[in-house]
Amino acid sequence: MKISLSWLKDYIDVNNLKIDELEELLTQTGLEVEGIEKFETIKGGLEGVVVGEVLTCEKHPNANKLKITTVDIGEEEPSHIVCGAPNVDSGQKVLVATVGTTLYPEGGEPFKIKKAKIRGEASFGMICAEDELGIGTSHEGIMILNTDLPAGTPAAKYLNIESDQVIEIGLTPNRSDATSHIGVARDVHAVTGNKVEWPSIDSFSTTNTTPPVKVVVENKEACPRYSGVTIEGVKVGASPEWLQNKLRAIGLTPKNNIVDITNFVLHEIGQPLHAFDVTAIDNNEVRVKTLPKNTVFTTLDGEERKLHEKDLMICNGNDDGMCIAGVFGGEKSGVTEKTTDVFLESAYFNPDYIRSTSQRHLLKTDASFRYERGTDPNICLYALKRAALLIKELAGGEIKGEVIDIYDTPVEPVKVNMKYNNIDRLIGIKIEKQKIKEILQRLEIEVSNETDEGFISTVPTYRVDVTREADVIEEIIRIYGLNNIPLGETLSADYLSSFDEKDPGKIYTTTAHYLAGLGFHEIMSNSLTKPQYSEAVEDLNSEEDVVILNKLSEDLG
């Protein structure tokens, strides 16, 4: 799972932590960091490229199509640059790649700017076109800027180039709560105490009228909660740069503003969403149900799939499938550039149903990844309102009718009886009661009915993996820090098993086969060599040399 550092900072202040300190913090809490990569909206971040002002522009004495310019790039002396662009002229603001800069051109190989002599004239840098900088495809001439920025200003500032650090976390299956940026922020808060800021949904409002789309949940075992709302009059198009950059940073390809918003909220808070084109919802009715075995359904990838009788489906009023619930959308109900009205879904699906369906159809998606591990049933409405507000902001439209929320049997937080003796026994040391209480409060685990012997802990519904006393104790120790548990003066262990003596020949053979299987080639070279090589090494005793009597040549003695 990928977490963008700049995106994480939208919810929690980590500016006091260096990236390696944050890496260590996350790993110690159980979110093992497997790597950190640099992400740039333009490769190389245009480092070394600056705004320049062309002071003079004259014809090259030895080439008709070249010009000699002097360019102010914010240094003491102007730079002397030979330029072949037909549109270069004095007085222009341009982008200049200084000596030592590496450029990553559009559709070409990277190259480094060096001092050069072009037709007898020295050149220190390059005035750049769009394609040479990798920000476009045009090569008709150099980029001419309309800016008041002074010469020497980094091009990244002019073009709003963003750079980011992306943290790759090897997420264990039990930590479904950490499949989002806010989920990771919660763990950072538990260790540092820095406050987590959730985006506000206070401005959400809708008309108090009958919802344009009706919802019927037929299989409530598979779908304990289903929420939805309709947004009419949206304009589907490209997302703004900030949204596209956030998705690109974690490896997602932007589609359109509606789909991008559902992906954004998914990775923001961990709740999958799905947007339907209202025109595909026959009879303006959504039905959550299973369909007969071997019903053919065409998914977004254009593939026809035969359904199992336990595959939960989102259907329209005619019982035509529109989406494999929690796994993959359908070909005919997705949002396109022609969509004007959207029905937005936010649901809680039974993890067992989603896991089985995902495995049957060999479909692994960002949504199924979360649903099959267990999402928070009590975050559906927040996610729905958050996404609806973003759609209204970025795609226009109006939220119509009351929010639908079918939730017959609310999921209650788990209550666990805790004993201090058991906490001390499993951790191995005695932690102060106030410290235990502080850790649990930061984990949003409520402490009540306190006595000298123990207390009752109430676990939030987003922690689906914490159901027993041992689980709560594990939470305490991972935040307290395993490294803070001192080792005893002596360490001992009893071995009940016997171990075979190692066979060097077997180890050699196994290793050779392993390396060969990885693509290595084994070389068996001739062990015979020149006698002169042995004589040249002072530490070798010539009397111990093994000499070949019938040598083929002096080189093989």
MOVEN-V918327 format. One record per residue. N is the residue number from 1. RES is the residue in one letter. SS is DSSP state (h for helix, s for strand, l for the rest). Layout:
N;RES;SS / N;RES;SS
This chain:
1;M;l / 2;K;s / 3;I;s / 4;S;s / 5;L;h / 6;S;h / 7;W;h / 8;L;h / 9;K;l / 10;D;l / 11;Y;l / 12;I;l / 13;D;l / 14;V;l / 15;N;l / 16;N;l / 17;L;l / 18;K;l / 19;I;h / 20;D;h / 21;E;h / 22;L;h / 23;E;h / 24;E;h / 25;L;h / 26;L;h / 27;T;h / 28;Q;h / 29;T;l / 30;G;l / 31;L;l / 32;E;s / 33;V;s / 34;E;s / 35;G;s / 36;I;s / 37;E;s / 38;K;s / 39;F;s / 40;E;s / 41;T;l / 42;I;l / 43;K;h / 44;G;h / 45;G;h / 46;L;h / 47;E;l / 48;G;l / 49;V;s / 50;V;s / 51;V;s / 52;G;s / 53;E;s / 54;V;s / 55;L;s / 56;T;s / 57;C;s / 58;E;s / 59;K;s / 60;H;l / 61;P;l / 62;N;l / 63;A;l / 64;N;l / 65;K;l / 66;L;l / 67;K;s / 68;I;s / 69;T;s / 70;T;s / 71;V;s / 72;D;s / 73;I;l / 74;G;l / 75;E;l / 76;E;l / 77;E;l / 78;P;l / 79;S;s / 80;H;s / 81;I;s / 82;V;s / 83;C;s / 84;G;l / 85;A;l / 86;P;l / 87;N;l / 88;V;l / 89;D;l / 90;S;l / 91;G;l / 92;Q;l / 93;K;s / 94;V;s / 95;L;s / 96;V;s / 97;A;s / 98;T;l / 99;V;l / 100;G;l / 101;T;l / 102;T;s / 103;L;s / 104;Y;l / 105;P;l / 106;E;l / 107;G;l / 108;G;l / 109;E;l / 110;P;l / 111;F;s / 112;K;s / 113;I;l / 114;K;l / 115;K;l / 116;A;s / 117;K;s / 118;I;s / 119;R;l / 120;G;l / 121;E;s / 122;A;s / 123;S;s / 124;F;l / 125;G;l / 126;M;s / 127;I;s / 128;C;l / 129;A;l / 130;E;h / 131;D;h / 132;E;h / 133;L;h / 134;G;l / 135;I;l / 136;G;l / 137;T;l / 138;S;l / 139;H;l / 140;E;l / 141;G;l / 142;I;l / 143;M;l / 144;I;l / 145;L;s / 146;N;l / 147;T;l / 148;D;l / 149;L;l / 150;P;l / 151;A;l / 152;G;l / 153;T;l / 154;P;s / 155;A;h / 156;A;h / 157;K;h / 158;Y;h / 159;L;l / 160;N;l / 161;I;l / 162;E;l / 163;S;s / 164;D;s / 165;Q;s / 166;V;s / 167;I;s / 168;E;s / 169;I;s / 170;G;s / 171;L;l / 172;T;l / 173;P;l / 174;N;l / 175;R;l / 176;S;h / 177;D;h / 178;A;h / 179;T;l / 180;S;l / 181;H;h / 182;I;h / 183;G;h / 184;V;h / 185;A;h / 186;R;h / 187;D;h / 188;V;h / 189;H;h / 190;A;h / 191;V;h / 192;T;h / 193;G;l / 194;N;l / 195;K;l / 196;V;l / 197;E;l / 198;W;l / 199;P;l / 200;S;l / 201;I;l / 202;D;l / 203;S;l / 204;F;l / 205;S;l / 206;T;l / 207;T;l / 208;N;l / 209;T;l / 210;T;l / 211;P;l / 212;P;l / 213;V;l / 214;K;s / 215;V;s / 216;V;s / 217;V;s / 218;E;l / 219;N;l / 220;K;l / 221;E;l / 222;A;l / 223;C;l / 224;P;l / 225;R;s / 226;Y;s / 227;S;s / 228;G;s / 229;V;s / 230;T;s / 231;I;s / 232;E;s / 233;G;l / 234;V;l / 235;K;l / 236;V;l / 237;G;l / 238;A;l / 239;S;l / 240;P;l / 241;E;h / 242;W;h / 243;L;h / 244;Q;h / 245;N;h / 246;K;h / 247;L;h / 248;R;h / 249;A;h / 250;I;l / 251;G;l / 252;L;l / 253;T;l / 254;P;l / 255;K;l / 256;N;l / 257;N;h / 258;I;h / 259;V;h / 260;D;h / 261;I;h / 262;T;h / 263;N;h / 264;F;h / 265;V;h / 266;L;h / 267;H;h / 268;E;h / 269;I;h / 270;G;l / 271;Q;l / 272;P;l / 273;L;l / 274;H;s / 275;A;s / 276;F;s / 277;D;s / 278;V;h / 279;T;h / 280;A;h / 281;I;l / 282;D;h / 283;N;h / 284;N;h / 285;E;s / 286;V;s / 287;R;s / 288;V;s / 289;K;s / 290;T;s / 291;L;l / 292;P;l / 293;K;l / 294;N;l / 295;T;l / 296;V;s / 297;F;s / 298;T;s / 299;T;s / 300;L;l / 301;D;l / 302;G;l / 303;E;l / 304;E;s / 305;R;s / 306;K;s / 307;L;l / 308;H;l / 309;E;l / 310;K;l / 311;D;l / 312;L;s / 313;M;s / 314;I;s / 315;C;s / 316;N;l / 317;G;l / 318;N;l / 319;D;l / 320;D;l / 321;G;s / 322;M;s / 323;C;s / 324;I;s / 325;A;l / 326;G;l / 327;V;l / 328;F;s / 329;G;s / 330;G;s / 331;E;l / 332;K;l / 333;S;l / 334;G;l / 335;V;l / 336;T;l / 337;E;l / 338;K;l / 339;T;l / 340;T;l / 341;D;s / 342;V;s / 343;F;s / 344;L;s / 345;E;s / 346;S;s / 347;A;s / 348;Y;s / 349;F;l / 350;N;l / 351;P;h / 352;D;h / 353;Y;h / 354;I;h / 355;R;h / 356;S;h / 357;T;h / 358;S;h / 359;Q;h / 360;R;h / 361;H;l / 362;L;l / 363;L;l / 364;K;l / 365;T;l / 366;D;h / 367;A;h / 368;S;h / 369;F;h / 370;R;h / 371;Y;h / 372;E;l / 373;R;l / 374;G;l / 375;T;l / 376;D;l / 377;P;h / 378;N;h / 379;I;h / 380;C;h / 381;L;h / 382;Y;h / 383;A;h / 384;L;h / 385;K;h / 386;R;h / 387;A;h / 388;A;h / 389;L;h / 390;L;h / 391;I;h / 392;K;h / 393;E;h / 394;L;h / 395;A;h / 396;G;l / 397;G;l / 398;E;s / 399;I;s / 400;K;s / 401;G;s / 402;E;s / 403;V;s / 404;I;s / 405;D;s / 406;I;s / 407;Y;l / 408;D;l / 409;T;l / 410;P;l / 411;V;l / 412;E;l / 413;P;l / 414;V;s / 415;K;s / 416;V;s / 417;N;s / 418;M;s / 419;K;s / 420;Y;h / 421;N;h / 422;N;h / 423;I;h / 424;D;h / 425;R;h / 426;L;h / 427;I;h / 428;G;l / 429;I;l / 430;K;l / 431;I;l / 432;E;l / 433;K;h / 434;Q;h / 435;K;h / 436;I;h / 437;K;h / 438;E;h / 439;I;h / 440;L;h / 441;Q;h / 442;R;h / 443;L;l / 444;E;l / 445;I;l / 446;E;s / 447;V;s / 448;S;s / 449;N;l / 450;E;l / 451;T;l / 452;D;l / 453;E;l / 454;G;s / 455;F;s / 456;I;s / 457;S;s / 458;T;s / 459;V;s / 460;P;l / 461;T;l / 462;Y;l / 463;R;l / 464;V;l / 465;D;l / 466;V;l / 467;T;l / 468;R;l / 469;E;h / 470;A;h / 471;D;h / 472;V;h / 473;I;h / 474;E;h / 475;E;h / 476;I;h / 477;I;h / 478;R;h / 479;I;h / 480;Y;h / 481;G;l / 482;L;h / 483;N;h / 484;N;h / 485;I;l / 486;P;l / 487;L;l / 488;G;l / 489;E;l / 490;T;l / 491;L;l / 492;S;l / 493;A;l / 494;D;l / 495;Y;l / 496;L;l / 497;S;l / 498;S;l / 499;F;l / 500;D;l / 501;E;l / 502;K;l / 503;D;l / 504;P;h / 505;G;h / 506;K;h / 507;I;h / 508;Y;h / 509;T;h / 510;T;h / 511;T;h / 512;A;h / 513;H;h / 514;Y;h / 515;L;h / 516;A;h / 517;G;h / 518;L;l / 519;G;l / 520;F;l / 521;H;l / 522;E;l / 523;I;l / 524;M;l / 525;S;l / 526;N;l / 527;S;l / 528;L;l / 529;T;l / 530;K;l / 531;P;h / 532;Q;h / 533;Y;h / 534;S;h / 535;E;h / 536;A;h / 537;V;l / 538;E;l / 539;D;l / 540;L;l / 541;N;l / 542;S;h / 543;E;h / 544;E;h / 545;D;l / 546;V;l / 547;V;l / 548;I;l / 549;L;l / 550;N;l / 551;K;l / 552;L;l / 553;S;l / 554;E;h / 555;D;h / 556;L;h / 557;G;l
